[in-house]
């Protein structure tokens, strides 16, 4: 007869009886964090409530309440006669706990953002692609022109760094990130985004997605209302859904996120996620007046604003728009930036600008719990790349190339498909939107795109409630004119 698995030890958990926070909440939060961080593994058997109450010297009822909440949210599961076990959590972006307020009637399988996978999981077709190896074929979104990157310069900086690597601190570094890089980013943001911040307000993260998840972890509780642009970034939806938030889809107008709709329909929201400089995916820039309205509302209702400035380094028409964070004087905006678009995605370096060094310190601790720190050597190379002026030169070069690529692709689409598609060029960023004039061809195009050698993202795959049938996101960076022309001709053949 096989022996049952032994109870897992929870000696790493510390409960503080002196705190005002109830002990069952402390235990719930500690176990939840241990599951999400991997400290507790799927299948680990939890101690019996009676034993755990003795170990911690707390009432058994406190343990029972914590276990009940963890089981309700799916972190733990019970087996009759066997005990309580850590659940198998598929917490990759494409697998999300079913704790949102979207019903099957709100989301159409294979057309909307999510389709049912099982009784308690959702799967997103976009996030499924997003977690796989990226394809370099037209019209992949946000694919940098990597062949134009100054790799020789980067390699020279890296070689010099490795020759003097002994001068770096090679032990565990500060969880907030490499200080010289944070200083370089603060200086860069003052010039390019009108954000007056200091290094102490910045936390280095492994890409903007980790930044969004950290903010969500710090501020979002179960059933909190969170405004999100619709259509919008599915990575943000994943973060809030994972925290158990009530997702509040807000339509996007020519002015950006529709504040009137949001206030009227979701007046109790605690957080809003926006991409004001280049709305993802529609490319709209939020006007100054709307930015000020949002800031005022956040101040009056103590709302957290996540500003995702994912590709604002590239602007083609008019002067660069200052970041929303640059207008914030009350500390409500949490600014997320990344080098994935401006340099290359494999670098996996992003950052958050927090309202104060004190808040940044708490974020650094939250990050350190899961991955301790971001790689110091990559941060050091990037620091010198920025300090030496190579970053700014690269941005200027890419902006010129990307504008030319967008102009040429728009001209190709108008030349070969003027009767089939409407083209909406973007003022910034790395993608724009097209609309099929005959929406009935959408399903056929979706069925044939992959086998024909195209990446075409329907806007409906990024929409929760407010659908835009026949609209597609088109990436234009990172491809030669020949590749773009080939993509247009394939699209022409498919559309007949």
C-alpha positions in Angstrom: 0.0 0.0 0.0 1.5 3.4 -1.1 2.2 5.8 1.7 0.4 9.2 1.6 2.5 12.3 1.0 3.8 14.0 4.2 2.5 17.4 5.3 4.5 20.3 3.9 6.3 22.4 6.5 5.2 26.1 6.8 8.0 27.2 9.0 8.9 29.9 6.6 5.6 31.7 7.4 5.7 34.4 10.1 2.5 35.7 11.7 2.7 38.9 13.7 0.2 38.9 16.6 1.1 42.6 17.3 -0.3 43.7 14.0 -3.9 45.0 13.6 -4.4 42.7 10.6 -6.3 39.6 11.6 -4.2 36.5 11.9 -6.4 34.5 9.5 -5.8 37.2 6.8 -2.0 37.1 7.5 -2.1 33.3 7.1 -4.2 33.5 3.9 -1.9 36.1 2.3 1.2 34.2 3.2 0.0 30.9 1.8 -1.3 32.6 -1.3 2.0 34.3 -1.9 3.8 31.0 -1.3 1.7 29.3 -3.9 2.1 32.0 -6.5 5.9 32.3 -5.9 6.4 28.5 -6.2 7.4 28.0 -2.5 4.4 25.7 -2.2 4.2 23.3 -5.1 1.1 21.7 -6.8 0.2 18.6 -4.9 1.9 19.6 -1.6 -0.3 18.4 1.3 -1.1 21.2 3.8 -0.9 20.6 7.5 -4.2 19.8 9.2 -5.9 22.8 10.7 -5.6 21.4 14.2 -1.9 20.9 13.8 -1.3 24.3 12.2 -3.1 26.1 14.9 -0.8 24.4 17.5 2.3 25.2 15.4 1.4 28.9 15.2 -0.2 29.2 18.6 -3.4 30.6 17.1 -7.1 29.6 17.2 -8.0 26.7 15.0 -10.9 28.8 13.6 -8.4 31.3 12.2 -6.7 28.5 10.2 -10.1 27.1 9.0 -11.1 30.6 7.8 -7.8 31.1 5.9 -8.1 27.6 4.3 -11.7 28.2 3.3 -10.8 31.4 1.5 -7.8 29.8 -0.2 -10.0 26.9 -1.4 -12.7 29.3 -2.6 -10.2 31.1 -4.7 -8.7 27.9 -6.1 -5.3 27.9 -4.4 -6.0 24.9 -2.3 -8.2 21.8 -2.9 -9.5 19.1 -0.6 -9.5 15.3 -1.2 -12.0 13.3 0.8 -10.1 11.3 3.5 -6.7 12.6 2.2 -6.5 16.2 3.4 -5.9 19.6 1.9 -3.5 20.0 -1.1 -2.0 22.9 -3.1 -3.9 23.1 -6.4 -2.4 22.9 -9.8 -2.4 26.5 -10.8 -1.9 27.2 -14.5 -1.0 30.8 -13.9 0.6 31.4 -17.3 -1.1 34.3 -19.1 -3.3 32.0 -21.1 -4.8 30.3 -18.0 -6.8 32.5 -15.6 -8.9 31.7 -12.6 -12.6 32.1 -13.3 -13.2 34.9 -10.8 -14.3 37.7 -13.2 -17.7 39.1 -13.9 -17.8 38.3 -17.6 -20.4 35.7 -18.5 -20.6 33.4 -21.5 -23.3 35.7 -23.0 -20.8 38.5 -22.9 -18.1 36.7 -24.7 -18.5 34.7 -27.9 -16.2 31.6 -28.1 -13.5 31.9 -30.8 -14.4 35.5 -31.4 -14.0 37.3 -28.1 -11.1 37.5 -25.7 -11.9 34.3 -23.8 -13.4 31.0 -24.6 -14.3 28.3 -22.0 -11.5 25.8 -21.4 -13.0 24.0 -18.4 -15.4 24.7 -15.6 -12.9 26.9 -13.8 -10.4 28.1 -16.4 -10.5 30.5 -19.3 -8.2 30.5 -22.3 -7.3 33.5 -24.5 -6.3 32.8 -28.1 -4.2 36.0 -28.1 -2.4 35.2 -24.8 -1.8 31.6 -26.0 0.1 33.1 -29.0 1.6 35.7 -26.7 3.3 33.0 -24.5 4.8 31.1 -27.5 7.9 31.9 -29.6 7.2 35.0 -31.7 7.0 34.6 -35.5 8.8 37.0 -37.7 6.3 37.2 -40.5 4.0 40.0 -41.6 2.2 41.5 -39.9 3.5 40.6 -36.4 2.9 43.4 -34.0 5.6 45.3 -32.2 8.5 43.3 -33.8 11.6 45.6 -33.6 13.9 46.0 -36.5 16.5 43.9 -34.8 18.8 43.7 -37.8 19.3 47.5 -37.4 20.3 47.3 -33.7 23.9 48.3 -33.0 25.0 44.9 -31.8 28.7 45.7 -32.2 28.4 48.7 -29.9 26.4 46.6 -27.4 29.0 43.8 -27.6 31.9 46.3 -27.1 30.2 47.6 -24.0 29.6 44.1 -22.7 33.2 43.0 -23.4 34.5 46.0 -21.5 32.2 45.3 -18.6 33.3 41.6 -18.4 36.9 42.7 -18.4 36.2 44.7 -15.3 33.4 42.5 -13.9 35.2 42.2 -10.6 34.4 45.9 -9.9 30.6 45.0 -9.9 28.8 43.8 -6.8 28.3 40.2 -7.8 26.4 39.1 -4.7 22.7 39.7 -4.3 21.9 43.3 -5.3 19.2 45.6 -4.2 15.7 44.3 -5.2 14.9 47.7 -6.4 17.4 47.4 -9.3 20.9 48.5 -10.3 21.2 52.1 -9.0 23.2 53.5 -12.0 20.5 52.2 -14.3 17.7 53.8 -12.2 19.7 57.1 -12.3 20.0 56.8 -16.1 16.3 56.1 -16.5 15.3 59.0 -14.3 17.5 61.3 -16.4 16.1 59.9 -19.7 12.5 60.3 -18.5 13.0 64.0 -17.5 14.1 64.7 -21.1 11.8 62.5 -23.1 8.6 62.1 -21.1 8.6 65.2 -18.8 8.6 63.1 -15.7 10.5 64.7 -12.9 11.5 61.7 -10.7 14.6 60.4 -8.9 16.3 57.0 -8.9 14.7 56.2 -5.5 11.2 56.2 -7.1 12.1 53.6 -9.7 11.9 49.8 -9.5 13.5 47.7 -12.2 11.3 44.8 -13.3 11.5 41.9 -15.8 9.4 43.6 -18.5 6.3 45.8 -18.2 4.1 42.7 -17.6 5.8 42.0 -14.2 5.4 45.7 -13.4 1.6 45.6 -14.0 1.3 42.4 -12.0 3.2 44.0 -9.1 0.9 47.0 -9.0 -2.1 44.7 -9.2 -0.7 42.6 -6.3 -0.2 45.7 -4.2 -3.5 47.4 -4.7 -6.2 45.0 -6.1 -8.3 42.9 -3.8 -11.1 40.4 -4.6 -14.1 42.1 -6.2 -12.4 45.5 -6.5 -13.7 47.3 -9.6 -10.9 48.0 -12.1 -11.5 50.1 -15.3 -9.7 48.8 -18.3 -9.7 50.1 -21.9 -11.8 47.9 -24.2 -10.3 46.9 -26.6 -7.1 46.8 -24.6 -4.0 44.9 -23.4 -4.8 41.4 -22.4 -1.8 41.2 -20.1 -3.4 43.8 -17.9 -6.7 41.9 -17.9 -4.7 38.8 -16.8 -3.1 40.7 -13.9 -6.4 42.1 -12.5 -8.3 38.8 -13.1 -5.7 36.9 -11.2 -6.2 39.2 -8.3 -9.9 38.5 -8.3 -10.9 41.9 -9.5 -14.2 42.9 -11.1 -13.1 43.8 -14.6 -14.9 46.9 -15.9 -14.6 47.2 -19.7 -14.7 50.8 -20.8 -15.1 51.7 -24.4 -12.4 53.8 -26.3 -13.4 57.0 -28.1 -11.5 59.5 -30.2 -10.5 61.0 -26.8 -9.2 57.7 -25.4 -10.8 55.9 -22.5 -14.5 57.0 -22.1 -14.4 58.6 -18.7 -18.1 59.5 -18.7 -19.1 55.9 -19.4 -16.7 54.6 -16.7 -17.9 56.9 -14.0 -21.6 56.3 -14.9 -21.3 52.5 -14.9 -18.5 51.7 -12.5 -18.5 54.5 -9.9 -16.6 52.4 -7.2 -13.5 51.6 -9.2 -10.2 51.5 -7.2 -7.9 51.4 -10.2 -7.7 52.2 -13.9 -5.3 50.9 -16.5 -4.7 53.2 -19.5 -2.3 53.6 -22.4 -2.8 57.4 -23.0 0.2 58.1 -25.2 -0.7 55.4 -27.8 -3.8 53.5 -26.9 -3.3 49.8 -27.4 -4.5 48.7 -29.9 -6.4 51.6 -31.5 -3.4 54.0 -31.5 -5.4 57.0 -30.0 -3.6 59.7 -28.0 -5.5 61.0 -25.0 -5.8 64.8 -25.2 -4.5 67.0 -22.4 -8.0 67.9 -21.2 -9.0 64.3 -20.8 -5.7 63.6 -19.0 -6.5 66.3 -16.5 -10.0 65.1 -16.0 -8.7 61.6 -15.2 -6.2 63.0 -12.7 -8.8 65.1 -11.0 -11.2 62.1 -10.7 -8.4 59.9 -9.3 -7.6 62.6 -6.7 -11.2 63.0 -5.7 -11.8 59.2 -5.4 -8.3 58.0 -4.3 -7.9 56.0 -7.4 -4.7 54.3 -8.6 -3.8 55.0 -12.3 -1.6 52.6 -14.1 0.0 54.4 -17.1 1.5 51.8 -19.5 3.8 53.8 -21.8 4.8 50.7 -23.8 6.0 52.3 -27.2 5.9 56.0 -26.8 9.6 56.3 -27.8 8.5 56.3 -31.4 6.4 59.3 -32.6 6.0 60.3 -36.2 3.7 63.3 -36.3 3.9 66.4 -34.0 5.9 66.9 -30.8 6.1 64.1 -28.3 3.2 64.1 -25.8 4.3 64.4 -22.1 3.5 61.3 -20.1 0.4 61.4 -17.8 2.8 60.8 -14.9 4.5 64.1 -15.8 1.2 65.9 -15.0 0.6 64.1 -11.7 1.2 66.2 -8.6 -0.7 64.0 -6.2 0.9 60.7 -6.6 -1.9 58.7 -8.2 -0.1 57.6 -11.4 2.1 54.5 -11.4 4.1 54.7 -14.6 5.2 51.5 -16.4 7.9 51.6 -19.1 9.9 48.9 -21.0 12.9 48.5 -23.2 11.3 45.6 -25.1 10.0 47.8 -27.9 12.8 50.4 -28.1 15.6 47.8 -28.0 14.7 44.1 -28.2 12.2 41.9 -26.3 14.7 39.3 -25.1 16.4 41.9 -22.9 13.4 41.7 -20.5 14.1 44.9 -18.7 11.3 47.3 -17.7 10.7 49.7 -14.8 8.0 51.3 -12.7 8.1 54.9 -11.5 6.4 55.1 -8.1 5.0 58.2 -6.4 7.7 58.1 -3.6 10.9 56.3 -2.6 9.0 54.8 0.4 6.4 53.2 -1.9 9.2 52.1 -4.2 10.8 50.3 -1.3 7.6 48.4 -0.6 7.4 47.4 -4.3 11.0 46.3 -4.2 10.2 44.0 -1.3 7.2 42.5 -3.2 9.4 41.9 -6.3 12.1 40.4 -4.2 9.7 37.8 -2.7 9.3 36.2 -6.2 12.5 36.6 -8.0 14.9 38.5 -5.7 16.3 40.8 -8.4 16.7 41.4 -12.1 20.1 40.3 -13.7 22.7 42.9 -12.7 25.0 42.4 -15.7 22.3 43.1 -18.3 21.3 46.2 -16.3 25.0 47.4 -16.3 25.3 47.0 -20.0 22.1 48.9 -20.6 23.3 51.7 -18.3 26.4 52.3 -20.3 24.4 52.1 -23.5 22.1 54.9 -22.3 24.9 57.0 -20.7 27.0 57.0 -23.8 24.2 58.4 -25.9 23.7 55.2 -28.0 20.1 54.8 -26.8 19.0 58.2 -28.0 20.8 57.7 -31.3 19.2 54.4 -31.8 15.7 55.8 -31.1 16.2 58.6 -33.6 17.3 56.1 -36.3 14.4 53.7 -35.6 11.8 56.5 -35.6 13.0 57.5 -39.1 12.9 53.9 -40.3 9.6 53.0 -38.7 7.9 56.1 -40.1 9.2 55.2 -43.6 7.9 51.6 -43.1 4.5 52.7 -42.1 4.2 55.1 -45.0 5.3 52.5 -47.5 2.9 49.8 -46.0 0.0 52.2 -46.1 0.7 53.1 -49.7 0.9 49.4 -50.6 -2.4 48.7 -48.9 -4.1 51.6 -50.7 -2.6 50.6 -54.0 -3.5 47.0 -54.0 -6.5 46.8 -51.5 -8.2 50.2 -51.7 -11.6 48.5 -52.4 -11.1 45.9 -49.7 -9.6 47.7 -46.6 -9.7 51.1 -44.9 -6.3 52.1 -43.5 -5.8 54.1 -40.3 -2.2 55.2 -40.0 -0.8 55.8 -36.4 0.9 59.0 -35.2 3.2 56.9 -33.0 4.2 53.3 -32.1 4.8 50.1 -34.0 1.3 49.2 -35.4 -1.8 50.6 -36.9 -5.3 49.4 -37.6 -7.1 48.4 -40.8 -10.8 47.7 -41.3 -12.3 45.2 -43.8 -14.9 47.0 -45.9 -16.7 43.6 -46.3 -16.9 42.3 -42.7 -18.3 39.0 -44.0 -14.8 38.0 -45.1 -13.5 38.1 -41.5 -14.0 34.5 -40.7 -12.4 33.3 -43.9 -9.4 35.5 -43.3 -9.1 34.2 -39.7 -9.2 30.6 -41.0 -6.6 31.1 -43.7 -4.1 33.6 -42.2 -1.7 31.3 -40.5 -1.4 28.7 -43.3 -1.0 31.6 -45.8 2.0 33.0 -43.8 0.4 36.0 -42.1 0.0 37.2 -38.5 -3.3 39.1 -38.3 -4.7 40.0 -34.9 -8.4 40.8 -34.9 -9.3 43.6 -32.6 -12.2 41.5 -31.3 -9.6 39.2 -29.7 -8.6 42.1 -27.6 -12.1 43.1 -26.7 -14.2 42.0 -23.7 -17.5 43.7 -24.5 -17.2 46.4 -27.1 -16.6 44.5 -30.4 -15.1 45.9 -33.6 -15.8 43.3 -36.3 -13.6 43.4 -39.3 -10.8 45.5 -37.6 -7.3 44.1 -37.5 -4.0 45.2 -35.8 -1.2 45.5 -38.3 2.5 45.5 -37.3 4.9 47.3 -39.7 8.3 47.4 -37.9 11.1 44.9 -38.3 10.3 44.0 -41.9 11.9 44.9 -45.2 9.8 46.6 -47.9 9.9 43.3 -49.8 8.4 41.4 -46.9 5.7 44.0 -46.4 4.8 43.9 -50.1 4.7 40.1 -50.0 2.3 40.3 -47.0 0.1 42.7 -48.8 -0.1 40.4 -51.9 -1.0 37.4 -49.7 -3.7 39.5 -48.1 -5.0 40.6 -51.5 -5.1 36.9 -52.6 -7.1 35.9 -49.5 -9.6 38.7 -49.8 -10.1 38.0 -53.5 
